[in-house]
Amino acid sequence: MTTTLAPAVSRHSTASAREVMEHYRKHGRCLTAVVQTSYVPATDTEGACYRAVDLHTGDIHFVAPDYSLTTGENHLHAAINLLAEFRVADYRLLSICTDGFEGRGYVITFASVEA
């Protein structure tokens, strides 16, 4: 698979919104999934779990903790289970970072695998 890089965008870049959009229109689009995960503590009636939300579709999936995994791996496990539940394409991990807004989870980005 050959990927044509889009024009760089940063404070040191001269790429305009028009250049970026033209590149996007010319080249194949990659289907992505962005999933936000969070830890949900136990209550009097429910056990603890990890929640994964697809930020594009709003789909939500809950996964029980796997105590053989680390915290970060449990968050990734929840995201993978969400994709397996609601998506039909195959995906590869692009990035994973802590959720800077709430600080209790991760934002995980996947890209579809071209057949």
PDB file as gemmi writes it, atoms N, CA and C in Angstrom:
CRYST1    1.000    1.000    1.000  90.00  90.00  90.00 P 1                      
ATOM      1  N   MET A   1       0.843  -1.166   0.000  1.00  0.00           N  
ATOM      2  CA  MET A   1       0.000   0.000   0.000  1.00  0.00           C  
ATOM      3  C   MET A   1       0.891   1.233   0.000  1.00  0.00           C  
ATOM      4  N   THR A   2       0.669   2.142  -0.917  1.00  0.00           N  
ATOM      5  CA  THR A   2       1.400   3.397  -0.977  1.00  0.00           C  
ATOM      6  C   THR A   2       0.502   4.513  -0.471  1.00  0.00           C  
ATOM      7  N   THR A   3       1.015   5.284   0.453  1.00  0.00           N  
ATOM      8  CA  THR A   3       0.249   6.390   1.003  1.00  0.00           C  
ATOM      9  C   THR A   3       0.906   7.687   0.596  1.00  0.00           C  
ATOM     10  N   THR A   4       0.134   8.581   0.024  1.00  0.00           N  
ATOM     11  CA  THR A   4       0.621   9.900  -0.330  1.00  0.00           C  
ATOM     12  C   THR A   4       0.383  10.808   0.866  1.00  0.00           C  
ATOM     13  N   LEU A   5       1.434  11.415   1.356  1.00  0.00           N  
ATOM     14  CA  LEU A   5       1.314  12.242   2.539  1.00  0.00           C  
ATOM     15  C   LEU A   5       0.614  13.560   2.230  1.00  0.00           C  
ATOM     16  N   ALA A   6      -0.285  13.935   3.096  1.00  0.00           N  
ATOM     17  CA  ALA A   6      -0.976  15.211   2.969  1.00  0.00           C  
ATOM     18  C   ALA A   6      -0.002  16.334   3.314  1.00  0.00           C  
ATOM     19  N   PRO A   7      -0.262  17.552   2.845  1.00  0.00           N  
ATOM     20  CA  PRO A   7       0.595  18.678   3.212  1.00  0.00           C  
ATOM     21  C   PRO A   7       0.643  18.831   4.725  1.00  0.00           C  
ATOM     22  N   ALA A   8       1.809  19.189   5.236  1.00  0.00           N  
ATOM     23  CA  ALA A   8       1.986  19.352   6.678  1.00  0.00           C  
ATOM     24  C   ALA A   8       1.251  20.597   7.165  1.00  0.00           C  
ATOM     25  N   VAL A   9       0.735  20.497   8.363  1.00  0.00           N  
ATOM     26  CA  VAL A   9       0.034  21.626   8.976  1.00  0.00           C  
ATOM     27  C   VAL A   9       0.643  21.866  10.348  1.00  0.00           C  
ATOM     28  N   SER A  10       1.242  23.040  10.534  1.00  0.00           N  
ATOM     29  CA  SER A  10       1.796  23.441  11.826  1.00  0.00           C  
ATOM     30  C   SER A  10       2.103  24.921  11.762  1.00  0.00           C  
ATOM     31  N   ARG A  11       2.631  25.448  12.830  1.00  0.00           N  
ATOM     32  CA  ARG A  11       2.937  26.881  12.814  1.00  0.00           C  
ATOM     33  C   ARG A  11       4.092  27.207  11.880  1.00  0.00           C  
ATOM     34  N   HIS A  12       4.876  26.179  11.500  1.00  0.00           N  
ATOM     35  CA  HIS A  12       6.001  26.398  10.590  1.00  0.00           C  
ATOM     36  C   HIS A  12       5.652  26.007   9.158  1.00  0.00           C  
ATOM     37  N   SER A  13       4.417  25.610   8.920  1.00  0.00           N  
ATOM     38  CA  SER A  13       4.007  25.121   7.619  1.00  0.00           C  
ATOM     39  C   SER A  13       3.287  26.210   6.841  1.00  0.00           C  
ATOM     40  N   THR A  14       3.398  26.107   5.514  1.00  0.00           N  
ATOM     41  CA  THR A  14       2.702  27.071   4.665  1.00  0.00           C  
ATOM     42  C   THR A  14       1.462  26.467   4.016  1.00  0.00           C  
ATOM     43  N   ALA A  15       1.128  25.228   4.355  1.00  0.00           N  
ATOM     44  CA  ALA A  15      -0.033  24.577   3.753  1.00  0.00           C  
ATOM     45  C   ALA A  15      -1.306  25.315   4.151  1.00  0.00           C  
ATOM     46  N   SER A  16      -2.129  25.598   3.155  1.00  0.00           N  
ATOM     47  CA  SER A  16      -3.392  26.280   3.419  1.00  0.00           C  
ATOM     48  C   SER A  16      -4.508  25.253   3.540  1.00  0.00           C  
ATOM     49  N   ALA A  17      -5.638  25.688   4.019  1.00  0.00           N  
ATOM     50  CA  ALA A  17      -6.801  24.810   4.120  1.00  0.00           C  
ATOM     51  C   ALA A  17      -7.173  24.286   2.737  1.00  0.00           C  
ATOM     52  N   ARG A  18      -7.022  25.115   1.704  1.00  0.00           N  
ATOM     53  CA  ARG A  18      -7.343  24.697   0.339  1.00  0.00           C  
ATOM     54  C   ARG A  18      -6.417  23.571  -0.116  1.00  0.00           C  
ATOM     55  N   GLU A  19      -5.113  23.694   0.158  1.00  0.00           N  
ATOM     56  CA  GLU A  19      -4.159  22.644  -0.232  1.00  0.00           C  
ATOM     57  C   GLU A  19      -4.488  21.317   0.454  1.00  0.00           C  
ATOM     58  N   VAL A  20      -4.792  21.389   1.725  1.00  0.00           N  
ATOM     59  CA  VAL A  20      -5.107  20.177   2.481  1.00  0.00           C  
ATOM     60  C   VAL A  20      -6.381  19.537   1.949  1.00  0.00           C  
ATOM     61  N   MET A  21      -7.403  20.343   1.686  1.00  0.00           N  
ATOM     62  CA  MET A  21      -8.672  19.807   1.194  1.00  0.00           C  
ATOM     63  C   MET A  21      -8.519  19.235  -0.212  1.00  0.00           C  
ATOM     64  N   GLU A  22      -7.748  19.863  -1.071  1.00  0.00           N  
ATOM     65  CA  GLU A  22      -7.517  19.339  -2.417  1.00  0.00           C  
ATOM     66  C   GLU A  22      -6.824  17.979  -2.348  1.00  0.00           C  
ATOM     67  N   HIS A  23      -5.852  17.845  -1.470  1.00  0.00           N  
ATOM     68  CA  HIS A  23      -5.178  16.560  -1.302  1.00  0.00           C  
ATOM     69  C   HIS A  23      -6.170  15.502  -0.827  1.00  0.00           C  
ATOM     70  N   TYR A  24      -7.013  15.867   0.104  1.00  0.00           N  
ATOM     71  CA  TYR A  24      -8.015  14.949   0.645  1.00  0.00           C  
ATOM     72  C   TYR A  24      -8.960  14.475  -0.447  1.00  0.00           C  
ATOM     73  N   ARG A  25      -9.359  15.364  -1.331  1.00  0.00           N  
ATOM     74  CA  ARG A  25     -10.283  15.006  -2.421  1.00  0.00           C  
ATOM     75  C   ARG A  25      -9.615  14.133  -3.480  1.00  0.00           C  
ATOM     76  N   LYS A  26      -8.325  14.351  -3.758  1.00  0.00           N  
ATOM     77  CA  LYS A  26      -7.609  13.621  -4.809  1.00  0.00           C  
ATOM     78  C   LYS A  26      -7.255  12.192  -4.409  1.00  0.00           C  
ATOM     79  N   HIS A  27      -6.877  12.016  -3.177  1.00  0.00           N  
ATOM     80  CA  HIS A  27      -6.353  10.728  -2.730  1.00  0.00           C  
ATOM     81  C   HIS A  27      -7.401   9.970  -1.932  1.00  0.00           C  
ATOM     82  N   GLY A  28      -7.230   8.668  -1.910  1.00  0.00           N  
ATOM     83  CA  GLY A  28      -8.173   7.824  -1.195  1.00  0.00           C  
ATOM     84  C   GLY A  28      -8.312   8.202   0.267  1.00  0.00           C  
ATOM     85  N   ARG A  29      -9.506   8.108   0.723  1.00  0.00           N  
ATOM     86  CA  ARG A  29      -9.774   8.418   2.122  1.00  0.00           C  
ATOM     87  C   ARG A  29      -9.626   7.145   2.947  1.00  0.00           C  
ATOM     88  N   CYS A  30      -9.068   7.295   4.092  1.00  0.00           N  
ATOM     89  CA  CYS A  30      -8.903   6.180   5.013  1.00  0.00           C  
ATOM     90  C   CYS A  30     -10.005   6.269   6.059  1.00  0.00           C  
ATOM     91  N   LEU A  31     -10.754   5.207   6.208  1.00  0.00           N  
ATOM     92  CA  LEU A  31     -11.807   5.165   7.208  1.00  0.00           C  
ATOM     93  C   LEU A  31     -11.164   5.044   8.575  1.00  0.00           C  
ATOM     94  N   THR A  32     -11.500   5.956   9.474  1.00  0.00           N  
ATOM     95  CA  THR A  32     -10.922   5.923  10.807  1.00  0.00           C  
ATOM     96  C   THR A  32     -11.998   5.728  11.856  1.00  0.00           C  
ATOM     97  N   ALA A  33     -11.564   5.294  13.003  1.00  0.00           N  
ATOM     98  CA  ALA A  33     -12.435   5.176  14.168  1.00  0.00           C  
ATOM     99  C   ALA A  33     -11.690   5.814  15.329  1.00  0.00           C  
ATOM    100  N   VAL A  34     -12.352   6.736  16.007  1.00  0.00           N  
ATOM    101  CA  VAL A  34     -11.782   7.376  17.186  1.00  0.00           C  
ATOM    102  C   VAL A  34     -12.638   6.972  18.370  1.00  0.00           C  
ATOM    103  N   VAL A  35     -12.003   6.331  19.349  1.00  0.00           N  
ATOM    104  CA  VAL A  35     -12.715   5.772  20.491  1.00  0.00           C  
ATOM    105  C   VAL A  35     -12.191   6.424  21.770  1.00  0.00           C  
ATOM    106  N   GLN A  36     -13.106   6.885  22.595  1.00  0.00           N  
ATOM    107  CA  GLN A  36     -12.744   7.420  23.906  1.00  0.00           C  
ATOM    108  C   GLN A  36     -13.133   6.387  24.958  1.00  0.00           C  
ATOM    109  N   THR A  37     -12.191   6.060  25.828  1.00  0.00           N  
ATOM    110  CA  THR A  37     -12.459   5.073  26.861  1.00  0.00           C  
ATOM    111  C   THR A  37     -12.405   5.729  28.232  1.00  0.00           C  
ATOM    112  N   SER A  38     -13.079   5.113  29.181  1.00  0.00           N  
ATOM    113  CA  SER A  38     -13.018   5.581  30.568  1.00  0.00           C  
ATOM    114  C   SER A  38     -13.271   4.408  31.501  1.00  0.00           C  
ATOM    115  N   TYR A  39     -12.773   4.545  32.709  1.00  0.00           N  
ATOM    116  CA  TYR A  39     -12.988   3.535  33.738  1.00  0.00           C  
ATOM    117  C   TYR A  39     -14.241   3.932  34.507  1.00  0.00           C  
ATOM    118  N   VAL A  40     -15.137   2.987  34.718  1.00  0.00           N  
ATOM    119  CA  VAL A  40     -16.358   3.221  35.476  1.00  0.00           C  
ATOM    120  C   VAL A  40     -16.242   2.423  36.773  1.00  0.00           C  
ATOM    121  N   PRO A  41     -16.129   3.120  37.916  1.00  0.00           N  
ATOM    122  CA  PRO A  41     -15.970   2.389  39.176  1.00  0.00           C  
ATOM    123  C   PRO A  41     -17.217   1.602  39.555  1.00  0.00           C  
ATOM    124  N   ALA A  42     -17.025   0.646  40.430  1.00  0.00           N  
ATOM    125  CA  ALA A  42     -18.133  -0.192  40.897  1.00  0.00           C  
ATOM    126  C   ALA A  42     -19.126   0.626  41.714  1.00  0.00           C  
ATOM    127  N   THR A  43     -20.379   0.209  41.647  1.00  0.00           N  
ATOM    128  CA  THR A  43     -21.438   0.804  42.473  1.00  0.00           C  
ATOM    129  C   THR A  43     -21.979  -0.287  43.388  1.00  0.00           C  
ATOM    130  N   ASP A  44     -23.020   0.037  44.139  1.00  0.00           N  
ATOM    131  CA  ASP A  44     -23.629  -0.962  45.020  1.00  0.00           C  
ATOM    132  C   ASP A  44     -24.266  -2.105  44.240  1.00  0.00           C  
ATOM    133  N   THR A  45     -24.653  -1.840  42.991  1.00  0.00           N  
ATOM    134  CA  THR A  45     -25.366  -2.852  42.209  1.00  0.00           C  
ATOM    135  C   THR A  45     -24.582  -3.391  41.018  1.00  0.00           C  
ATOM    136  N   GLU A  46     -23.565  -2.689  40.572  1.00  0.00           N  
ATOM    137  CA  GLU A  46     -22.807  -3.093  39.384  1.00  0.00           C  
ATOM    138  C   GLU A  46     -21.314  -3.133  39.686  1.00  0.00           C  
ATOM    139  N   GLY A  47     -20.608  -4.043  39.023  1.00  0.00           N  
ATOM    140  CA  GLY A  47     -19.164  -4.114  39.164  1.00  0.00           C  
ATOM    141  C   GLY A  47     -18.475  -3.060  38.303  1.00  0.00           C  
ATOM    142  N   ALA A  48     -17.200  -2.875  38.538  1.00  0.00           N  
ATOM    143  CA  ALA A  48     -16.415  -1.931  37.749  1.00  0.00           C  
ATOM    144  C   ALA A  48     -16.341  -2.397  36.296  1.00  0.00           C  
ATOM    145  N   CYS A  49     -16.147  -1.446  35.387  1.00  0.00           N  
ATOM    146  CA  CYS A  49     -16.008  -1.792  33.976  1.00  0.00           C  
ATOM    147  C   CYS A  49     -15.279  -0.677  33.239  1.00  0.00           C  
ATOM    148  N   TYR A  50     -14.956  -0.951  32.008  1.00  0.00           N  
ATOM    149  CA  TYR A  50     -14.368   0.043  31.109  1.00  0.00           C  
ATOM    150  C   TYR A  50     -15.405   0.359  30.047  1.00  0.00           C  
ATOM    151  N   ARG A  51     -15.609   1.651  29.790  1.00  0.00           N  
ATOM    152  CA  ARG A  51     -16.584   2.100  28.799  1.00  0.00           C  
ATOM    153  C   ARG A  51     -15.827   2.620  27.584  1.00  0.00           C  
ATOM    154  N   ALA A  52     -16.268   2.223  26.401  1.00  0.00           N  
ATOM    155  CA  ALA A  52     -15.691   2.708  25.146  1.00  0.00           C  
ATOM    156  C   ALA A  52     -16.804   3.360  24.332  1.00  0.00           C  
ATOM    157  N   VAL A  53     -16.522   4.556  23.815  1.00  0.00           N  
ATOM    158  CA  VAL A  53     -17.503   5.303  23.017  1.00  0.00           C  
ATOM    159  C   VAL A  53     -16.872   5.645  21.680  1.00  0.00           C  
ATOM    160  N   ASP A  54     -17.539   5.286  20.586  1.00  0.00           N  
ATOM    161  CA  ASP A  54     -17.106   5.680  19.245  1.00  0.00           C  
ATOM    162  C   ASP A  54     -17.503   7.139  19.070  1.00  0.00           C  
ATOM    163  N   LEU A  55     -16.538   8.027  18.949  1.00  0.00           N  
ATOM    164  CA  LEU A  55     -16.833   9.454  18.900  1.00  0.00           C  
ATOM    165  C   LEU A  55     -17.513   9.882  17.606  1.00  0.00           C  
ATOM    166  N   HIS A  56     -17.487   9.036  16.591  1.00  0.00           N  
ATOM    167  CA  HIS A  56     -18.175   9.368  15.339  1.00  0.00           C  
ATOM    168  C   HIS A  56     -19.627   8.907  15.357  1.00  0.00           C  
ATOM    169  N   THR A  57     -19.864   7.686  15.780  1.00  0.00           N  
ATOM    170  CA  THR A  57     -21.215   7.123  15.712  1.00  0.00           C  
ATOM    171  C   THR A  57     -21.985   7.228  17.024  1.00  0.00           C  
ATOM    172  N   GLY A  58     -21.266   7.391  18.134  1.00  0.00           N  
ATOM    173  CA  GLY A  58     -21.921   7.423  19.431  1.00  0.00           C  
ATOM    174  C   GLY A  58     -22.171   6.050  20.025  1.00  0.00           C  
ATOM    175  N   ASP A  59     -21.730   4.982  19.342  1.00  0.00           N  
ATOM    176  CA  ASP A  59     -21.895   3.635  19.871  1.00  0.00           C  
ATOM    177  C   ASP A  59     -21.122   3.497  21.180  1.00  0.00           C  
ATOM    178  N   ILE A  60     -21.710   2.785  22.145  1.00  0.00           N  
ATOM    179  CA  ILE A  60     -21.103   2.593  23.459  1.00  0.00           C  
ATOM    180  C   ILE A  60     -21.011   1.101  23.751  1.00  0.00           C  
ATOM    181  N   HIS A  61     -19.901   0.713  24.358  1.00  0.00           N  
ATOM    182  CA  HIS A  61     -19.694  -0.691  24.721  1.00  0.00           C  
ATOM    183  C   HIS A  61     -19.019  -0.734  26.089  1.00  0.00           C  
ATOM    184  N   PHE A  62     -19.456  -1.638  26.940  1.00  0.00           N  
ATOM    185  CA  PHE A  62     -18.880  -1.815  28.275  1.00  0.00           C  
ATOM    186  C   PHE A  62     -18.179  -3.162  28.344  1.00  0.00           C  
ATOM    187  N   VAL A  63     -17.010  -3.180  28.998  1.00  0.00           N  
ATOM    188  CA  VAL A  63     -16.220  -4.399  29.112  1.00  0.00           C  
ATOM    189  C   VAL A  63     -15.777  -4.552  30.566  1.00  0.00           C  
ATOM    190  N   ALA A  64     -15.933  -5.744  31.099  1.00  0.00           N  
ATOM    191  CA  ALA A  64     -15.454  -6.032  32.453  1.00  0.00           C  
ATOM    192  C   ALA A  64     -13.928  -6.006  32.470  1.00  0.00           C  
ATOM    193  N   PRO A  65     -13.331  -5.594  33.571  1.00  0.00           N  
ATOM    194  CA  PRO A  65     -11.867  -5.575  33.647  1.00  0.00           C  
ATOM    195  C   PRO A  65     -11.279  -6.979  33.503  1.00  0.00           C  
ATOM    196  N   ASP A  66     -10.166  -7.048  32.819  1.00  0.00           N  
ATOM    197  CA  ASP A  66      -9.386  -8.279  32.735  1.00  0.00           C  
ATOM    198  C   ASP A  66      -8.172  -8.033  33.622  1.00  0.00           C  
ATOM    199  N   TYR A  67      -8.123  -8.667  34.767  1.00  0.00           N  
ATOM    200  CA  TYR A  67      -7.091  -8.373  35.758  1.00  0.00           C  
ATOM    201  C   TYR A  67      -5.716  -8.887  35.369  1.00  0.00           C  
ATOM    202  N   SER A  68      -5.616  -9.598  34.265  1.00  0.00           N  
ATOM    203  CA  SER A  68      -4.303 -10.007  33.766  1.00  0.00           C  
ATOM    204  C   SER A  68      -3.677  -8.914  32.894  1.00  0.00           C  
ATOM    205  N   LEU A  69      -4.450  -7.865  32.583  1.00  0.00           N  
ATOM    206  CA  LEU A  69      -3.978  -6.766  31.745  1.00  0.00           C  
ATOM    207  C   LEU A  69      -3.658  -5.540  32.590  1.00  0.00           C  
ATOM    208  N   THR A  70      -2.807  -4.665  32.069  1.00  0.00           N  
ATOM    209  CA  THR A  70      -2.553  -3.384  32.727  1.00  0.00           C  
ATOM    210  C   THR A  70      -3.737  -2.456  32.484  1.00  0.00           C  
ATOM    211  N   THR A  71      -3.739  -1.317  33.145  1.00  0.00           N  
ATOM    212  CA  THR A  71      -4.824  -0.353  32.959  1.00  0.00           C  
ATOM    213  C   THR A  71      -4.920   0.096  31.506  1.00  0.00           C  
ATOM    214  N   GLY A  72      -3.793   0.462  30.915  1.00  0.00           N  
ATOM    215  CA  GLY A  72      -3.803   0.900  29.516  1.00  0.00           C  
ATOM    216  C   GLY A  72      -4.273  -0.198  28.578  1.00  0.00           C  
ATOM    217  N   GLU A  73      -3.858  -1.425  28.843  1.00  0.00           N  
ATOM    218  CA  GLU A  73      -4.291  -2.553  28.017  1.00  0.00           C  
ATOM    219  C   GLU A  73      -5.789  -2.798  28.159  1.00  0.00           C  
ATOM    220  N   ASN A  74      -6.332  -2.585  29.360  1.00  0.00           N  
ATOM    221  CA  ASN A  74      -7.776  -2.726  29.544  1.00  0.00           C  
ATOM    222  C   ASN A  74      -8.540  -1.676  28.744  1.00  0.00           C  
ATOM    223  N   HIS A  75      -8.027  -0.463  28.683  1.00  0.00           N  
ATOM    224  CA  HIS A  75      -8.675   0.581  27.882  1.00  0.00           C  
ATOM    225  C   HIS A  75      -8.648   0.191  26.402  1.00  0.00           C  
ATOM    226  N   LEU A  76      -7.496  -0.285  25.928  1.00  0.00           N  
ATOM    227  CA  LEU A  76      -7.378  -0.721  24.536  1.00  0.00           C  
ATOM    228  C   LEU A  76      -8.286  -1.916  24.276  1.00  0.00           C  
ATOM    229  N   HIS A  77      -8.367  -2.834  25.221  1.00  0.00           N  
ATOM    230  CA  HIS A  77      -9.243  -3.995  25.109  1.00  0.00           C  
ATOM    231  C   HIS A  77     -10.706  -3.554  24.922  1.00  0.00           C  
ATOM    232  N   ALA A  78     -11.126  -2.552  25.678  1.00  0.00           N  
ATOM    233  CA  ALA A  78     -12.498  -2.036  25.552  1.00  0.00           C  
ATOM    234  C   ALA A  78     -12.722  -1.435  24.166  1.00  0.00           C  
ATOM    235  N   ALA A  79     -11.743  -0.676  23.668  1.00  0.00           N  
ATOM    236  CA  ALA A  79     -11.868  -0.068  22.337  1.00  0.00           C  
ATOM    237  C   ALA A  79     -11.940  -1.131  21.250  1.00  0.00           C  
ATOM    238  N   ILE A  80     -11.104  -2.155  21.356  1.00  0.00           N  
ATOM    239  CA  ILE A  80     -11.109  -3.231  20.371  1.00  0.00           C  
ATOM    240  C   ILE A  80     -12.444  -3.961  20.373  1.00  0.00           C  
ATOM    241  N   ASN A  81     -12.988  -4.200  21.558  1.00  0.00           N  
ATOM    242  CA  ASN A  81     -14.282  -4.866  21.653  1.00  0.00           C  
ATOM    243  C   ASN A  81     -15.400  -4.023  21.060  1.00  0.00           C  
ATOM    244  N   LEU A  82     -15.321  -2.712  21.210  1.00  0.00           N  
ATOM    245  CA  LEU A  82     -16.308  -1.823  20.591  1.00  0.00           C  
ATOM    246  C   LEU A  82     -16.267  -1.955  19.074  1.00  0.00           C  
ATOM    247  N   LEU A  83     -15.076  -1.934  18.496  1.00  0.00           N  
ATOM    248  CA  LEU A  83     -14.953  -2.071  17.040  1.00  0.00           C  
ATOM    249  C   LEU A  83     -15.463  -3.429  16.574  1.00  0.00           C  
ATOM    250  N   ALA A  84     -15.148  -4.463  17.329  1.00  0.00           N  
ATOM    251  CA  ALA A  84     -15.597  -5.804  16.958  1.00  0.00           C  
ATOM    252  C   ALA A  84     -17.121  -5.912  17.016  1.00  0.00           C  
ATOM    253  N   GLU A  85     -17.731  -5.173  17.921  1.00  0.00           N  
ATOM    254  CA  GLU A  85     -19.185  -5.225  18.093  1.00  0.00           C  
ATOM    255  C   GLU A  85     -19.929  -4.458  16.992  1.00  0.00           C  
ATOM    256  N   PHE A  86     -19.419  -3.277  16.618  1.00  0.00           N  
ATOM    257  CA  PHE A  86     -20.194  -2.378  15.762  1.00  0.00           C  
ATOM    258  C   PHE A  86     -19.629  -2.132  14.371  1.00  0.00           C  
ATOM    259  N   ARG A  87     -18.384  -2.455  14.107  1.00  0.00           N  
ATOM    260  CA  ARG A  87     -17.770  -2.165  12.810  1.00  0.00           C  
ATOM    261  C   ARG A  87     -17.537  -3.442  12.034  1.00  0.00           C  
ATOM    262  N   VAL A  88     -17.529  -3.339  10.708  1.00  0.00           N  
ATOM    263  CA  VAL A  88     -17.310  -4.524   9.875  1.00  0.00           C  
ATOM    264  C   VAL A  88     -15.930  -4.543   9.235  1.00  0.00           C  
ATOM    265  N   ALA A  89     -15.246  -3.411   9.167  1.00  0.00           N  
ATOM    266  CA  ALA A  89     -13.912  -3.361   8.564  1.00  0.00           C  
ATOM    267  C   ALA A  89     -12.864  -3.839   9.568  1.00  0.00           C  
ATOM    268  N   ASP A  90     -11.672  -4.127   9.066  1.00  0.00           N  
ATOM    269  CA  ASP A  90     -10.527  -4.438   9.917  1.00  0.00           C  
ATOM    270  C   ASP A  90      -9.775  -3.136  10.177  1.00  0.00           C  
ATOM    271  N   TYR A  91      -9.238  -2.993  11.371  1.00  0.00           N  
ATOM    272  CA  TYR A  91      -8.562  -1.752  11.759  1.00  0.00           C  
ATOM    273  C   TYR A  91      -7.187  -2.026  12.333  1.00  0.00           C  
ATOM    274  N   ARG A  92      -6.313  -1.015  12.212  1.00  0.00           N  
ATOM    275  CA  ARG A  92      -4.996  -1.025  12.842  1.00  0.00           C  
ATOM    276  C   ARG A  92      -4.916   0.184  13.774  1.00  0.00           C  
ATOM    277  N   LEU A  93      -4.192   0.011  14.858  1.00  0.00           N  
ATOM    278  CA  LEU A  93      -4.006   1.094  15.815  1.00  0.00           C  
ATOM    279  C   LEU A  93      -3.132   2.183  15.213  1.00  0.00           C  
ATOM    280  N   LEU A  94      -3.607   3.421  15.261  1.00  0.00           N  
ATOM    281  CA  LEU A  94      -2.806   4.561  14.811  1.00  0.00           C  
ATOM    282  C   LEU A  94      -2.175   5.284  15.983  1.00  0.00           C  
ATOM    283  N   SER A  95      -2.991   5.575  17.003  1.00  0.00           N  
ATOM    284  CA  SER A  95      -2.458   6.295  18.152  1.00  0.00           C  
ATOM    285  C   SER A  95      -3.293   6.015  19.386  1.00  0.00           C  
ATOM    286  N   ILE A  96      -2.644   6.191  20.512  1.00  0.00           N  
ATOM    287  CA  ILE A  96      -3.321   6.071  21.793  1.00  0.00           C  
ATOM    288  C   ILE A  96      -2.727   7.126  22.715  1.00  0.00           C  
ATOM    289  N   CYS A  97      -3.576   7.905  23.325  1.00  0.00           N  
ATOM    290  CA  CYS A  97      -3.092   8.941  24.238  1.00  0.00           C  
ATOM    291  C   CYS A  97      -4.092   9.101  25.380  1.00  0.00           C  
ATOM    292  N   THR A  98      -3.611   9.635  26.478  1.00  0.00           N  
ATOM    293  CA  THR A  98      -4.504   9.834  27.610  1.00  0.00           C  
ATOM    294  C   THR A  98      -5.507  10.915  27.268  1.00  0.00           C  
ATOM    295  N   ASP A  99      -6.671  10.794  27.842  1.00  0.00           N  
ATOM    296  CA  ASP A  99      -7.747  11.751  27.631  1.00  0.00           C  
ATOM    297  C   ASP A  99      -7.416  13.009  28.414  1.00  0.00           C  
ATOM    298  N   GLY A 100      -7.047  14.051  27.724  1.00  0.00           N  
ATOM    299  CA  GLY A 100      -6.659  15.295  28.377  1.00  0.00           C  
ATOM    300  C   GLY A 100      -7.811  16.072  28.978  1.00  0.00           C  
ATOM    301  N   PHE A 101      -9.038  15.764  28.592  1.00  0.00           N  
ATOM    302  CA  PHE A 101     -10.186  16.510  29.100  1.00  0.00           C  
ATOM    303  C   PHE A 101     -10.609  16.014  30.472  1.00  0.00           C  
ATOM    304  N   GLU A 102     -10.831  14.736  30.592  1.00  0.00           N  
ATOM    305  CA  GLU A 102     -11.278  14.185  31.856  1.00  0.00           C  
ATOM    306  C   GLU A 102     -10.124  13.580  32.647  1.00  0.00           C  
ATOM    307  N   GLY A 103      -9.085  13.148  31.955  1.00  0.00           N  
ATOM    308  CA  GLY A 103      -7.929  12.577  32.618  1.00  0.00           C  
ATOM    309  C   GLY A 103      -8.150  11.197  33.206  1.00  0.00           C  
ATOM    310  N   ARG A 104      -9.253  10.544  32.848  1.00  0.00           N  
ATOM    311  CA  ARG A 104      -9.552   9.231  33.419  1.00  0.00           C  
ATOM    312  C   ARG A 104      -9.566   8.140  32.357  1.00  0.00           C  
ATOM    313  N   GLY A 105      -9.196   8.453  31.164  1.00  0.00           N  
ATOM    314  CA  GLY A 105      -9.280   7.465  30.101  1.00  0.00           C  
ATOM    315  C   GLY A 105      -8.292   7.739  28.994  1.00  0.00           C  
ATOM    316  N   TYR A 106      -8.625   7.199  27.831  1.00  0.00           N  
ATOM    317  CA  TYR A 106      -7.766   7.327  26.658  1.00  0.00           C  
ATOM    318  C   TYR A 106      -8.590   7.715  25.447  1.00  0.00           C  
ATOM    319  N   VAL A 107      -7.918   8.311  24.473  1.00  0.00           N  
ATOM    320  CA  VAL A 107      -8.485   8.519  23.152  1.00  0.00           C  
ATOM    321  C   VAL A 107      -7.626   7.677  22.217  1.00  0.00           C  
ATOM    322  N   ILE A 108      -8.282   6.739  21.530  1.00  0.00           N  
ATOM    323  CA  ILE A 108      -7.576   5.750  20.720  1.00  0.00           C  
ATOM    324  C   ILE A 108      -8.066   5.870  19.281  1.00  0.00           C  
ATOM    325  N   THR A 109      -7.134   5.984  18.351  1.00  0.00           N  
ATOM    326  CA  THR A 109      -7.481   6.159  16.946  1.00  0.00           C  
ATOM    327  C   THR A 109      -7.028   4.944  16.146  1.00  0.00           C  
ATOM    328  N   PHE A 110      -7.941   4.454  15.338  1.00  0.00           N  
ATOM    329  CA  PHE A 110      -7.681   3.315  14.468  1.00  0.00           C  
ATOM    330  C   PHE A 110      -7.908   3.744  13.014  1.00  0.00           C  
ATOM    331  N   ALA A 111      -7.215   3.092  12.075  1.00  0.00           N  
ATOM    332  CA  ALA A 111      -7.446   3.294  10.646  1.00  0.00           C  
ATOM    333  C   ALA A 111      -7.829   1.965  10.026  1.00  0.00           C  
ATOM    334  N   SER A 112      -8.726   2.021   9.057  1.00  0.00           N  
ATOM    335  CA  SER A 112      -9.153   0.787   8.408  1.00  0.00           C  
ATOM    336  C   SER A 112      -8.008   0.207   7.589  1.00  0.00           C  
ATOM    337  N   VAL A 113      -8.019  -1.091   7.458  1.00  0.00           N  
ATOM    338  CA  VAL A 113      -7.014  -1.807   6.684  1.00  0.00           C  
ATOM    339  C   VAL A 113      -7.564  -1.979   5.287  1.00  0.00           C  
ATOM    340  N   GLU A 114      -6.805  -1.550   4.279  1.00  0.00           N  
ATOM    341  CA  GLU A 114      -7.257  -1.708   2.899  1.00  0.00           C  
ATOM    342  C   GLU A 114      -7.145  -3.167   2.497  1.00  0.00           C  
ATOM    343  N   ALA A 115      -8.156  -3.638   1.807  1.00  0.00           N  
ATOM    344  CA  ALA A 115      -8.160  -5.047   1.370  1.00  0.00           C  
ATOM    345  C   ALA A 115      -7.280  -5.242   0.172  1.00  0.00           C  
TER     346      ALA A 115                                                      
END                                                                             
